Amino acid sequence: MVPAVGVAGPSGVRAPLPLFEAIDRLPVAVEHREGYKRDLYKHWNRGLNSGDGCDTRKEVILAEAVEGPAVAAGCKLTGGSWRSAYDNVVVTDAARLDVDHFVPLAEVFDSEQTPWSAARREAYANDQNSPDTLIAVSAASNRSKADKDPAEWLPSDGSYHCTYAATWVGTKLRWDLAADDAEVQALLGLAEDCPTTTVAYERAP
């Protein structure tokens, strides 16, 4: 039996929701930045394969390569190519990539409905169990984004806006994070132009 829309199937993955409906499921709350420090979210840890010599950041870079780089001792990467989704730029040097937390760490702190434990913050900061939490993009585009939400920043590649909105919403739902009014209004505005876009996510443990 196919699970109904929005109901968790055997894997825990929610069946795809229309973007508007997914936005409506976001808890709405005022943000709270006081007390935020980046080192509250331990990253990068040893990754999914603790024996490969690569931390989470390098594992994401390897997983998202269009053309795989050579991997030397200490997870030193040479060669390879990547497409940065935010700006549709092809990157051919891993050193010019940033691994972005799709929902930035400061935004996560703002949006925690109750304070998270150190373990949960580390789990978010290194989450490779979802394809959406972390993304390898050009350093320039990531630094332009910084800790901004969709009310304050969108990718320069307009063709990515629908996917960006869906991934943002799916990540917030996965981690039970709230959104503020301006953020919700910006997402609803994006959804107007994304009638066929859907959101699928799995609740984080």
LUMDOTOR-661933 format. One record per residue: residue number from 1; residue in one letter; x negated, y negated, z of N, C-alpha, C, O, CB in turn. Coordinates in steps of 0.1 Angstrom, whole numbers, plus 5000, padded with zeros to 4 digits. Glycine has a CB too. Layout:
// LUMDOTOR-661933
seq, type, nx, ny, nz, cax, cay, caz, cx, cy, cz, ox, oy, oz, cbx, cby, cbz
NUM, a, X, Y, Z, X, Y, Z, X, Y, Z, X, Y, Z, X, Y, Z
...
***
This chain:
// LUMDOTOR-661933
seq, type, nx, ny, nz, cax, cay, caz, cx, cy, cz, ox, oy, oz, cbx, cby, cbz
1, m, 4992, 5012, 5000, 5000, 5000, 5000, 4991, 4988, 5000, 4982, 4987, 5008, 5010, 5000, 5012
2, v, 4994, 4978, 4991, 4987, 4966, 4991, 4991, 4957, 5002, 5003, 4955, 5004, 4989, 4958, 4977
3, p, 4982, 4951, 5010, 4986, 4943, 5022, 4993, 4930, 5017, 4989, 4925, 5007, 4974, 4939, 5030
4, a, 5002, 4925, 5025, 5009, 4913, 5021, 4999, 4901, 5022, 4989, 4902, 5029, 5021, 4911, 5031
5, v, 5003, 4891, 5015, 4994, 4879, 5015, 4992, 4874, 5029, 5001, 4873, 5037, 5000, 4868, 5007
6, g, 4979, 4872, 5032, 4975, 4867, 5045, 4974, 4878, 5056, 4971, 4875, 5068, 4985, 4857, 5050
7, v, 4977, 4890, 5053, 4976, 4901, 5063, 4963, 4909, 5061, 4959, 4911, 5050, 4988, 4911, 5061
8, a, 4957, 4912, 5072, 4944, 4919, 5071, 4946, 4933, 5066, 4954, 4940, 5071, 4937, 4919, 5085
9, g, 4938, 4937, 5056, 4938, 4951, 5052, 4928, 4959, 5060, 4924, 4954, 5071, 4933, 4951, 5037
10, p, 4925, 4971, 5056, 4917, 4980, 5064, 4903, 4975, 5067, 4898, 4977, 5078, 4915, 4993, 5057
11, s, 4898, 4967, 5058, 4884, 4961, 5060, 4885, 4949, 5069, 4874, 4944, 5073, 4878, 4958, 5047
12, g, 4897, 4943, 5072, 4898, 4931, 5079, 4898, 4919, 5070, 4899, 4908, 5075, 4887, 4930, 5089
13, v, 4896, 4921, 5057, 4896, 4909, 5048, 4911, 4905, 5045, 4919, 4914, 5042, 4889, 4913, 5035
14, r, 4914, 4893, 5047, 4927, 4888, 5044, 4930, 4888, 5029, 4921, 4884, 5021, 4929, 4873, 5049
15, a, 4941, 4892, 5025, 4945, 4891, 5011, 4944, 4876, 5006, 4947, 4868, 5015, 4959, 4897, 5008
16, p, 4941, 4874, 4994, 4940, 4860, 4990, 4952, 4851, 4992, 4964, 4855, 4990, 4936, 4859, 4975
17, l, 4950, 4839, 4998, 4960, 4830, 5000, 4959, 4818, 4990, 4948, 4815, 4987, 4960, 4824, 5015
18, p, 4970, 4813, 4986, 4969, 4800, 4978, 4962, 4790, 4987, 4963, 4789, 4999, 4983, 4795, 4974
19, l, 4954, 4781, 4980, 4946, 4771, 4987, 4955, 4763, 4997, 4951, 4760, 5008, 4938, 4762, 4978
20, f, 4966, 4758, 4992, 4975, 4750, 5000, 4979, 4757, 5013, 4978, 4751, 5024, 4988, 4745, 4993
21, e, 4982, 4770, 5012, 4987, 4778, 5023, 4975, 4780, 5033, 4977, 4779, 5045, 4992, 4791, 5019
22, a, 4963, 4782, 5028, 4951, 4784, 5036, 4948, 4771, 5044, 4945, 4772, 5056, 4939, 4788, 5028
23, i, 4949, 4760, 5037, 4947, 4747, 5044, 4957, 4745, 5056, 4953, 4741, 5067, 4948, 4735, 5035
24, d, 4969, 4749, 5053, 4979, 4748, 5064, 4976, 4756, 5076, 4982, 4754, 5087, 4993, 4752, 5058
25, r, 4968, 4767, 5075, 4965, 4775, 5086, 4953, 4770, 5094, 4950, 4775, 5105, 4961, 4789, 5081
26, l, 4947, 4759, 5090, 4936, 4754, 5098, 4942, 4747, 5110, 4951, 4739, 5109, 4928, 4743, 5089
27, p, 4936, 4750, 5122, 4940, 4742, 5134, 4935, 4728, 5132, 4924, 4725, 5127, 4933, 4748, 5147
28, v, 4943, 4718, 5136, 4940, 4704, 5134, 4936, 4698, 5148, 4944, 4700, 5158, 4951, 4696, 5128
29, a, 4925, 4692, 5149, 4920, 4686, 5162, 4910, 4675, 5159, 4904, 4674, 5149, 4913, 4697, 5171
30, v, 4909, 4666, 5169, 4899, 4655, 5168, 4885, 4662, 5170, 4883, 4671, 5178, 4902, 4645, 5179
31, e, 4875, 4656, 5162, 4862, 4662, 5164, 4855, 4656, 5176, 4858, 4646, 5182, 4853, 4658, 5151
32, h, 4845, 4664, 5181, 4838, 4660, 5193, 4823, 4663, 5191, 4818, 4675, 5192, 4843, 4668, 5205
33, r, 4815, 4653, 5188, 4801, 4654, 5185, 4792, 4653, 5197, 4780, 4658, 5197, 4797, 4644, 5175
34, e, 4797, 4648, 5208, 4788, 4645, 5220, 4782, 4658, 5225, 4789, 4668, 5227, 4796, 4638, 5231
35, g, 4769, 4658, 5227, 4762, 4670, 5232, 4756, 4679, 5221, 4750, 4689, 5224, 4772, 4678, 5240
36, y, 4759, 4676, 5208, 4753, 4684, 5198, 4738, 4683, 5197, 4732, 4672, 5197, 4760, 4680, 5184
37, k, 4732, 4695, 5195, 4718, 4696, 5192, 4716, 4707, 5182, 4722, 4718, 5184, 4709, 4698, 5205
38, r, 4708, 4705, 5172, 4707, 4716, 5161, 4702, 4729, 5167, 4705, 4739, 5162, 4698, 4711, 5150
39, d, 4693, 4728, 5177, 4687, 4740, 5183, 4697, 4748, 5191, 4693, 4759, 5197, 4675, 4737, 5191
40, l, 4709, 4743, 5193, 4719, 4752, 5199, 4723, 4764, 5190, 4728, 4774, 5195, 4732, 4743, 5202
41, y, 4720, 4763, 5177, 4723, 4773, 5168, 4710, 4779, 5163, 4704, 4774, 5153, 4731, 4767, 5156
42, k, 4706, 4790, 5169, 4693, 4796, 5166, 4693, 4801, 5152, 4700, 4810, 5148, 4690, 4808, 5176
43, h, 4684, 4796, 5144, 4682, 4801, 5130, 4667, 4797, 5126, 4662, 4788, 5131, 4692, 4794, 5120
44, w, 4661, 4804, 5118, 4666, 4816, 5112, 4661, 4829, 5120, 4650, 4829, 5125, 4662, 4817, 5097
45, n, 4670, 4839, 5121, 4665, 4851, 5128, 4660, 4861, 5118, 4657, 4858, 5106, 4677, 4857, 5136
46, r, 4658, 4874, 5122, 4651, 4883, 5114, 4659, 4889, 5103, 4654, 4897, 5095, 4646, 4895, 5123
47, g, 4671, 4885, 5102, 4680, 4889, 5090, 4686, 4902, 5092, 4685, 4908, 5102, 4671, 4888, 5078
48, l, 4692, 4907, 5081, 4699, 4920, 5081, 4689, 4931, 5081, 4692, 4942, 5087, 4708, 4921, 5068
49, n, 4678, 4930, 5075, 4668, 4940, 5075, 4655, 4936, 5082, 4647, 4929, 5077, 4664, 4944, 5060
50, s, 4655, 4939, 5095, 4644, 4934, 5103, 4630, 4939, 5099, 4620, 4934, 5104, 4647, 4938, 5118
51, g, 4630, 4949, 5091, 4617, 4955, 5086, 4612, 4950, 5073, 4601, 4954, 5069, 4618, 4969, 5086
52, d, 4619, 4940, 5067, 4615, 4936, 5053, 4606, 4924, 5054, 4601, 4920, 5043, 4627, 4933, 5045
53, g, 4603, 4919, 5066, 4594, 4907, 5067, 4600, 4894, 5063, 4593, 4884, 5063, 4582, 4910, 5059
54, c, 4613, 4894, 5060, 4620, 4882, 5055, 4630, 4878, 5066, 4637, 4886, 5071, 4627, 4884, 5041
55, d, 4631, 4865, 5069, 4641, 4860, 5078, 4654, 4858, 5070, 4655, 4860, 5058, 4636, 4847, 5085
56, t, 4664, 4854, 5077, 4677, 4852, 5071, 4676, 4843, 5059, 4682, 4846, 5048, 4687, 4846, 5081
57, r, 4669, 4832, 5060, 4668, 4822, 5049, 4663, 4829, 5037, 4668, 4827, 5026, 4659, 4810, 5053
58, k, 4652, 4836, 5038, 4646, 4843, 5026, 4655, 4853, 5021, 4655, 4855, 5009, 4632, 4848, 5030
59, e, 4662, 4861, 5029, 4671, 4871, 5025, 4682, 4865, 5016, 4686, 4871, 5006, 4677, 4879, 5036
60, v, 4687, 4853, 5020, 4698, 4847, 5012, 4692, 4842, 4999, 4699, 4844, 4989, 4704, 4835, 5020
61, i, 4680, 4837, 4999, 4674, 4833, 4987, 4672, 4844, 4977, 4675, 4843, 4965, 4660, 4826, 4989
62, l, 4668, 4856, 4982, 4666, 4868, 4974, 4679, 4873, 4969, 4680, 4876, 4957, 4659, 4879, 4982
63, a, 4689, 4873, 4977, 4702, 4878, 4973, 4709, 4869, 4962, 4716, 4875, 4954, 4712, 4879, 4985
64, e, 4706, 4856, 4962, 4713, 4847, 4953, 4704, 4844, 4940, 4709, 4836, 4932, 4716, 4835, 4960
65, a, 4693, 4851, 4939, 4685, 4848, 4927, 4692, 4853, 4914, 4697, 4864, 4914, 4671, 4855, 4929
66, v, 4691, 4844, 4904, 4696, 4848, 4891, 4685, 4857, 4885, 4688, 4867, 4878, 4699, 4836, 4882
67, e, 4673, 4854, 4886, 4661, 4862, 4882, 4653, 4863, 4895, 4648, 4854, 4900, 4653, 4855, 4871
68, g, 4651, 4876, 4899, 4644, 4878, 4912, 4630, 4874, 4912, 4623, 4877, 4902, 4646, 4893, 4915
69, p, 4625, 4868, 4923, 4611, 4865, 4924, 4603, 4877, 4928, 4608, 4887, 4933, 4609, 4853, 4934
70, a, 4590, 4876, 4927, 4580, 4885, 4932, 4579, 4883, 4947, 4579, 4871, 4952, 4566, 4885, 4925
71, v, 4579, 4893, 4955, 4578, 4892, 4970, 4565, 4898, 4974, 4562, 4910, 4973, 4590, 4900, 4976
72, a, 4557, 4890, 4980, 4544, 4894, 4986, 4544, 4895, 5001, 4555, 4893, 5007, 4533, 4884, 4981
73, a, 4533, 4899, 5007, 4533, 4901, 5021, 4537, 4888, 5028, 4535, 4877, 5024, 4518, 4904, 5026
74, g, 4545, 4890, 5040, 4550, 4879, 5047, 4562, 4872, 5040, 4565, 4861, 5043, 4539, 4869, 5049
75, c, 4568, 4880, 5031, 4579, 4875, 5023, 4576, 4862, 5015, 4584, 4853, 5014, 4591, 4872, 5032
76, k, 4564, 4861, 5010, 4560, 4850, 5001, 4566, 4852, 4988, 4564, 4863, 4981, 4545, 4848, 5000
77, l, 4574, 4842, 4983, 4581, 4844, 4970, 4575, 4836, 4959, 4571, 4824, 4961, 4596, 4839, 4972
78, t, 4573, 4842, 4948, 4568, 4835, 4936, 4576, 4838, 4924, 4581, 4849, 4923, 4553, 4838, 4933
79, g, 4578, 4828, 4915, 4587, 4830, 4904, 4601, 4831, 4907, 4605, 4827, 4918, 4583, 4843, 4897
80, g, 4609, 4836, 4898, 4624, 4837, 4900, 4631, 4824, 4896, 4625, 4814, 4893, 4627, 4839, 4915
81, s, 4644, 4825, 4896, 4652, 4813, 4892, 4666, 4814, 4900, 4671, 4825, 4903, 4655, 4812, 4877
82, w, 4672, 4803, 4902, 4684, 4802, 4909, 4692, 4791, 4903, 4687, 4781, 4897, 4682, 4799, 4925
83, r, 4706, 4792, 4904, 4714, 4781, 4900, 4721, 4775, 4912, 4727, 4781, 4920, 4726, 4785, 4890
84, s, 4718, 4762, 4914, 4723, 4755, 4926, 4737, 4750, 4923, 4740, 4742, 4914, 4714, 4742, 4929
85, a, 4747, 4756, 4930, 4761, 4754, 4927, 4765, 4739, 4929, 4774, 4734, 4922, 4770, 4763, 4935
86, y, 4760, 4733, 4939, 4764, 4719, 4942, 4762, 4709, 4931, 4770, 4700, 4928, 4757, 4714, 4954
87, d, 4751, 4711, 4924, 4747, 4701, 4913, 4745, 4708, 4900, 4740, 4701, 4890, 4735, 4693, 4917
88, n, 4747, 4721, 4898, 4745, 4728, 4886, 4731, 4727, 4880, 4729, 4725, 4868, 4756, 4723, 4876
89, v, 4722, 4727, 4889, 4707, 4726, 4886, 4701, 4740, 4887, 4704, 4747, 4896, 4700, 4716, 4895
90, v, 4693, 4743, 4877, 4685, 4755, 4877, 4672, 4752, 4885, 4664, 4743, 4881, 4682, 4761, 4863
91, v, 4669, 4760, 4895, 4657, 4759, 4903, 4648, 4771, 4901, 4652, 4782, 4901, 4661, 4757, 4919
92, t, 4635, 4768, 4898, 4626, 4779, 4895, 4614, 4780, 4905, 4604, 4787, 4903, 4620, 4777, 4881
93, d, 4616, 4773, 4917, 4606, 4774, 4927, 4614, 4775, 4940, 4621, 4766, 4944, 4597, 4761, 4927
94, a, 4612, 4787, 4947, 4620, 4789, 4960, 4617, 4778, 4970, 4626, 4776, 4979, 4616, 4802, 4965
95, a, 4606, 4772, 4969, 4602, 4761, 4979, 4611, 4749, 4977, 4612, 4741, 4986, 4588, 4757, 4978
96, r, 4618, 4748, 4966, 4626, 4736, 4963, 4641, 4739, 4966, 4650, 4732, 4963, 4625, 4732, 4949
97, l, 4643, 4751, 4973, 4657, 4755, 4977, 4659, 4752, 4992, 4649, 4753, 5000, 4660, 4769, 4974
98, d, 4671, 4748, 4996, 4675, 4749, 5010, 4686, 4759, 5011, 4693, 4761, 5001, 4680, 4735, 5014
99, v, 4686, 4766, 5022, 4698, 4775, 5025, 4707, 4767, 5034, 4704, 4764, 5045, 4693, 4789, 5031
100, d, 4718, 4763, 5028, 4728, 4755, 5035, 4738, 4763, 5043, 4743, 4773, 5038, 4735, 4746, 5025
101, h, 4741, 4758, 5055, 4753, 4763, 5062, 4765, 4756, 5055, 4766, 4744, 5056, 4752, 4761, 5077
102, f, 4773, 4764, 5049, 4784, 4758, 5041, 4792, 4748, 5049, 4794, 4737, 5045, 4793, 4769, 5035
103, v, 4796, 4752, 5061, 4801, 4742, 5071, 4789, 4739, 5080, 4784, 4748, 5087, 4813, 4749, 5080
104, p, 4784, 4727, 5079, 4772, 4723, 5086, 4772, 4726, 5101, 4783, 4726, 5107, 4768, 4709, 5083
105, l, 4761, 4728, 5107, 4760, 4731, 5121, 4766, 4721, 5130, 4774, 4724, 5139, 4746, 4734, 5125
106, a, 4764, 4708, 5126, 4770, 4697, 5134, 4785, 4697, 5133, 4792, 4695, 5142, 4764, 4684, 5130
107, e, 4790, 4700, 5121, 4804, 4701, 5119, 4810, 4713, 5126, 4822, 4712, 5131, 4808, 4702, 5104
108, v, 4803, 4724, 5127, 4808, 4736, 5135, 4809, 4731, 5149, 4819, 4734, 5156, 4798, 4747, 5134
109, f, 4799, 4725, 5155, 4800, 4720, 5169, 4812, 4711, 5171, 4819, 4713, 5180, 4787, 4712, 5172
110, d, 4814, 4702, 5161, 4826, 4693, 5162, 4839, 4701, 5162, 4849, 4696, 5168, 4826, 4683, 5150
111, s, 4839, 4712, 5156, 4851, 4719, 5153, 4854, 4732, 5161, 4864, 4738, 5160, 4851, 4724, 5139
112, e, 4844, 4735, 5170, 4847, 4746, 5180, 4859, 4742, 5188, 4859, 4732, 5195, 4834, 4749, 5188
113, q, 4868, 4751, 5189, 4880, 4748, 5197, 4878, 4750, 5212, 4883, 4743, 5220, 4892, 4757, 5193
114, t, 4869, 4759, 5215, 4863, 4761, 5229, 4849, 4763, 5227, 4845, 4769, 5217, 4870, 4772, 5237
115, p, 4840, 4758, 5236, 4826, 4760, 5234, 4821, 4774, 5231, 4825, 4783, 5239, 4818, 4754, 5246
116, w, 4814, 4776, 5221, 4809, 4790, 5218, 4797, 4794, 5227, 4790, 4785, 5232, 4805, 4790, 5203
117, s, 4795, 4807, 5228, 4784, 4812, 5234, 4771, 4811, 5225, 4773, 4809, 5213, 4786, 4827, 5238
118, a, 4760, 4812, 5231, 4747, 4811, 5223, 4747, 4822, 5213, 4743, 4820, 5201, 4735, 4812, 5232
119, a, 4752, 4834, 5216, 4752, 4845, 5207, 4761, 4843, 5195, 4758, 4846, 5184, 4756, 4858, 5214
120, r, 4773, 4837, 5197, 4782, 4834, 5186, 4776, 4823, 5177, 4778, 4823, 5165, 4796, 4829, 5192
121, r, 4770, 4813, 5183, 4763, 4803, 5175, 4752, 4808, 5166, 4751, 4804, 5155, 4758, 4791, 5184
122, e, 4744, 4818, 5172, 4734, 4824, 5164, 4740, 4832, 5153, 4735, 4833, 5142, 4725, 4833, 5173
123, a, 4751, 4839, 5156, 4758, 4848, 5146, 4763, 4839, 5134, 4761, 4843, 5123, 4770, 4855, 5152
124, y, 4768, 4827, 5137, 4773, 4818, 5126, 4760, 4814, 5118, 4761, 4814, 5106, 4780, 4806, 5132
125, a, 4750, 4809, 5125, 4739, 4803, 5119, 4731, 4813, 5110, 4724, 4808, 5101, 4729, 4798, 5129
126, n, 4734, 4826, 5111, 4727, 4836, 5103, 4736, 4846, 5096, 4733, 4857, 5093, 4717, 4844, 5112
127, d, 4749, 4841, 5094, 4759, 4850, 5090, 4757, 4854, 5075, 4760, 4846, 5066, 4773, 4843, 5091
128, q, 4753, 4867, 5073, 4753, 4872, 5059, 4763, 4883, 5057, 4764, 4889, 5047, 4739, 4878, 5057
129, n, 4772, 4884, 5067, 4783, 4894, 5065, 4795, 4888, 5057, 4804, 4895, 5053, 4788, 4898, 5079
130, s, 4794, 4875, 5054, 4803, 4869, 5045, 4794, 4863, 5034, 4784, 4858, 5037, 4812, 4857, 5052
131, p, 4799, 4863, 5021, 4791, 4857, 5011, 4792, 4842, 5010, 4785, 4836, 5002, 4796, 4863, 4997
132, d, 4800, 4836, 5019, 4803, 4822, 5019, 4796, 4813, 5029, 4795, 4801, 5027, 4817, 4820, 5019
133, t, 4792, 4819, 5040, 4787, 4810, 5051, 4774, 4803, 5048, 4772, 4792, 5052, 4785, 4819, 5064
134, l, 4766, 4810, 5040, 4752, 4805, 5037, 4751, 4805, 5022, 4756, 4814, 5015, 4741, 4813, 5043
135, i, 4745, 4794, 5016, 4743, 4793, 5002, 4730, 4786, 4999, 4726, 4776, 5005, 4755, 4785, 4996
136, a, 4723, 4792, 4989, 4710, 4786, 4985, 4713, 4775, 4974, 4719, 4778, 4963, 4700, 4797, 4979
137, v, 4709, 4763, 4977, 4711, 4752, 4968, 4699, 4743, 4967, 4689, 4745, 4974, 4723, 4743, 4972
138, s, 4699, 4734, 4957, 4687, 4725, 4956, 4686, 4717, 4969, 4695, 4713, 4975, 4688, 4716, 4944
139, a, 4673, 4715, 4973, 4671, 4707, 4985, 4677, 4693, 4984, 4682, 4688, 4993, 4656, 4706, 4987
140, a, 4676, 4687, 4972, 4682, 4674, 4970, 4697, 4673, 4973, 4702, 4664, 4979, 4679, 4668, 4956
141, s, 4704, 4683, 4968, 4719, 4683, 4969, 4722, 4686, 4984, 4732, 4680, 4989, 4725, 4694, 4960
142, n, 4715, 4695, 4991, 4718, 4698, 5005, 4715, 4686, 5013, 4723, 4683, 5023, 4709, 4710, 5009
143, r, 4705, 4678, 5010, 4701, 4667, 5019, 4711, 4655, 5016, 4713, 4647, 5025, 4687, 4662, 5016
144, s, 4717, 4655, 5004, 4727, 4645, 5001, 4740, 4648, 5009, 4746, 4640, 5015, 4731, 4645, 4986
145, k, 4743, 4661, 5010, 4755, 4666, 5018, 4752, 4663, 5033, 4761, 4658, 5040, 4757, 4680, 5016
146, a, 4741, 4667, 5038, 4737, 4665, 5052, 4748, 4673, 5061, 4751, 4684, 5059, 4736, 4650, 5057
147, d, 4754, 4665, 5070, 4764, 4672, 5079, 4778, 4667, 5076, 4787, 4667, 5084, 4761, 4669, 5094
148, k, 4781, 4662, 5063, 4793, 4656, 5059, 4804, 4667, 5056, 4800, 4678, 5052, 4792, 4647, 5047
149, d, 4816, 4664, 5059, 4827, 4673, 5055, 4833, 4668, 5042, 4829, 4658, 5037, 4838, 4673, 5067
150, p, 4843, 4675, 5037, 4849, 4671, 5023, 4855, 4657, 5022, 4857, 4652, 5011, 4858, 4681, 5019
151, a, 4858, 4651, 5034, 4863, 4637, 5033, 4852, 4628, 5031, 4855, 4616, 5027, 4870, 4634, 5047
152, e, 4840, 4632, 5033, 4828, 4623, 5032, 4819, 4627, 5020, 4811, 4618, 5016, 4821, 4623, 5045
153, w, 4819, 4639, 5015, 4810, 4643, 5005, 4816, 4655, 4997, 4822, 4664, 5003, 4796, 4647, 5011
154, l, 4814, 4655, 4984, 4817, 4666, 4975, 4805, 4668, 4966, 4798, 4659, 4963, 4830, 4663, 4967
155, p, 4804, 4680, 4961, 4793, 4683, 4951, 4794, 4674, 4939, 4805, 4670, 4934, 4793, 4698, 4947
156, s, 4782, 4671, 4934, 4782, 4662, 4921, 4787, 4670, 4909, 4792, 4663, 4900, 4767, 4658, 4919
157, d, 4787, 4683, 4910, 4793, 4691, 4899, 4808, 4692, 4901, 4812, 4701, 4909, 4786, 4705, 4898
158, g, 4816, 4684, 4894, 4830, 4684, 4897, 4837, 4698, 4894, 4847, 4701, 4899, 4837, 4674, 4888
159, s, 4831, 4706, 4885, 4837, 4719, 4882, 4836, 4728, 4893, 4843, 4739, 4893, 4830, 4725, 4870
160, y, 4829, 4725, 4904, 4827, 4734, 4915, 4836, 4729, 4927, 4837, 4736, 4937, 4813, 4733, 4920
161, h, 4844, 4719, 4925, 4852, 4713, 4936, 4862, 4723, 4942, 4864, 4724, 4954, 4858, 4700, 4932
162, c, 4869, 4730, 4933, 4879, 4739, 4937, 4873, 4751, 4946, 4878, 4754, 4956, 4887, 4745, 4926
163, t, 4862, 4756, 4940, 4855, 4767, 4948, 4850, 4761, 4961, 4850, 4768, 4971, 4844, 4773, 4939
164, y, 4845, 4749, 4961, 4839, 4743, 4973, 4850, 4742, 4983, 4848, 4745, 4995, 4833, 4729, 4970
165, a, 4862, 4737, 4980, 4873, 4736, 4989, 4877, 4749, 4995, 4879, 4751, 5007, 4885, 4729, 4983
166, a, 4878, 4759, 4986, 4882, 4772, 4990, 4872, 4779, 5000, 4876, 4785, 5010, 4885, 4781, 4978
167, t, 4859, 4777, 4997, 4849, 4783, 5005, 4848, 4776, 5019, 4847, 4782, 5029, 4835, 4782, 4998
168, w, 4850, 4763, 5019, 4850, 4755, 5031, 4861, 4760, 5040, 4860, 4763, 5052, 4851, 4740, 5028
169, v, 4873, 4761, 5034, 4885, 4765, 5042, 4884, 4779, 5047, 4887, 4782, 5058, 4898, 4763, 5034
170, g, 4879, 4788, 5038, 4877, 4802, 5042, 4867, 4804, 5053, 4869, 4812, 5062, 4873, 4810, 5030
171, t, 4856, 4796, 5053, 4846, 4797, 5063, 4852, 4792, 5076, 4849, 4798, 5087, 4834, 4789, 5059
172, k, 4859, 4781, 5076, 4865, 4776, 5088, 4876, 4786, 5094, 4876, 4788, 5106, 4872, 4762, 5086
173, l, 4883, 4793, 5085, 4893, 4803, 5090, 4886, 4815, 5095, 4890, 4821, 5105, 4903, 4806, 5079
174, r, 4875, 4819, 5089, 4867, 4830, 5093, 4862, 4828, 5108, 4862, 4838, 5116, 4855, 4833, 5084
175, w, 4858, 4816, 5111, 4852, 4813, 5124, 4861, 4806, 5133, 4857, 4801, 5144, 4839, 4805, 5122
176, d, 4874, 4805, 5129, 4884, 4798, 5138, 4880, 4784, 5142, 4880, 4781, 5154, 4887, 4807, 5150
177, l, 4876, 4777, 5132, 4872, 4763, 5134, 4883, 4753, 5130, 4890, 4756, 5121, 4859, 4760, 5126
178, a, 4884, 4742, 5138, 4894, 4732, 5135, 4890, 4723, 5124, 4878, 4723, 5120, 4898, 4725, 5148
179, a, 4899, 4715, 5120, 4897, 4704, 5110, 4903, 4691, 5115, 4914, 4692, 5122, 4902, 4708, 5096
180, d, 4897, 4680, 5112, 4904, 4667, 5116, 4913, 4662, 5105, 4913, 4668, 5094, 4893, 4656, 5120
181, d, 4921, 4652, 5108, 4931, 4647, 5099, 4925, 4643, 5085, 4931, 4647, 5075, 4939, 4636, 5105
182, a, 4914, 4636, 5086, 4908, 4631, 5073, 4904, 4642, 5065, 4905, 4642, 5052, 4897, 4621, 5076
183, e, 4898, 4652, 5071, 4893, 4664, 5064, 4904, 4672, 5057, 4904, 4675, 5046, 4885, 4673, 5074
184, v, 4915, 4674, 5065, 4927, 4681, 5060, 4933, 4673, 5048, 4936, 4679, 5037, 4938, 4682, 5070
185, q, 4934, 4660, 5049, 4939, 4652, 5038, 4930, 4653, 5025, 4935, 4654, 5014, 4941, 4637, 5042
186, a, 4917, 4653, 5027, 4908, 4654, 5016, 4910, 4668, 5009, 4909, 4669, 4997, 4894, 4652, 5021
187, l, 4911, 4678, 5018, 4913, 4692, 5012, 4926, 4693, 5005, 4926, 4699, 4994, 4912, 4702, 5023
188, l, 4937, 4687, 5010, 4949, 4688, 5003, 4949, 4680, 4990, 4955, 4684, 4980, 4960, 4681, 5012
189, g, 4941, 4669, 4990, 4939, 4662, 4977, 4932, 4671, 4967, 4936, 4670, 4955, 4931, 4649, 4979
190, l, 4922, 4678, 4971, 4915, 4687, 4962, 4924, 4698, 4957, 4924, 4702, 4945, 4902, 4693, 4969
191, a, 4932, 4703, 4966, 4941, 4714, 4962, 4951, 4710, 4952, 4956, 4719, 4944, 4949, 4719, 4975
192, e, 4955, 4697, 4951, 4964, 4693, 4940, 4958, 4696, 4926, 4966, 4699, 4917, 4966, 4677, 4941
193, d, 4945, 4696, 4925, 4939, 4699, 4912, 4934, 4713, 4911, 4927, 4717, 4901, 4927, 4690, 4910
194, c, 4938, 4722, 4920, 4933, 4736, 4921, 4945, 4745, 4923, 4945, 4753, 4932, 4923, 4738, 4932
195, p, 4955, 4745, 4914, 4967, 4752, 4916, 4966, 4767, 4916, 4974, 4775, 4922, 4978, 4749, 4906
196, t, 4955, 4773, 4910, 4953, 4787, 4909, 4942, 4792, 4919, 4939, 4804, 4919, 4950, 4791, 4895
197, t, 4937, 4783, 4926, 4926, 4786, 4936, 4931, 4794, 4948, 4941, 4789, 4954, 4918, 4774, 4940
198, t, 4925, 4804, 4952, 4929, 4812, 4963, 4917, 4813, 4973, 4906, 4810, 4970, 4934, 4826, 4959
199, v, 4921, 4816, 4986, 4911, 4818, 4997, 4912, 4831, 5003, 4923, 4836, 5006, 4914, 4806, 5008
200, a, 4901, 4839, 5003, 4901, 4851, 5010, 4890, 4851, 5021, 4879, 4845, 5018, 4898, 4863, 5000
201, y, 4892, 4857, 5032, 4882, 4856, 5043, 4884, 4868, 5052, 4895, 4874, 5053, 4883, 4843, 5050
202, e, 4874, 4871, 5060, 4875, 4881, 5070, 4871, 4874, 5083, 4861, 4867, 5084, 4865, 4893, 5068
203, r, 4879, 4876, 5094, 4877, 4870, 5107, 4863, 4875, 5112, 4860, 4887, 5112, 4888, 4874, 5116
204, a, 4855, 4866, 5117, 4843, 4869, 5123, 4846, 4877, 5136, 4856, 4874, 5143, 4833, 4857, 5126
205, p, 4837, 4886, 5140, 4839, 4893, 5153, 4840, 4884, 5165, 4842, 4888, 5176, 4828, 4904, 5155
***
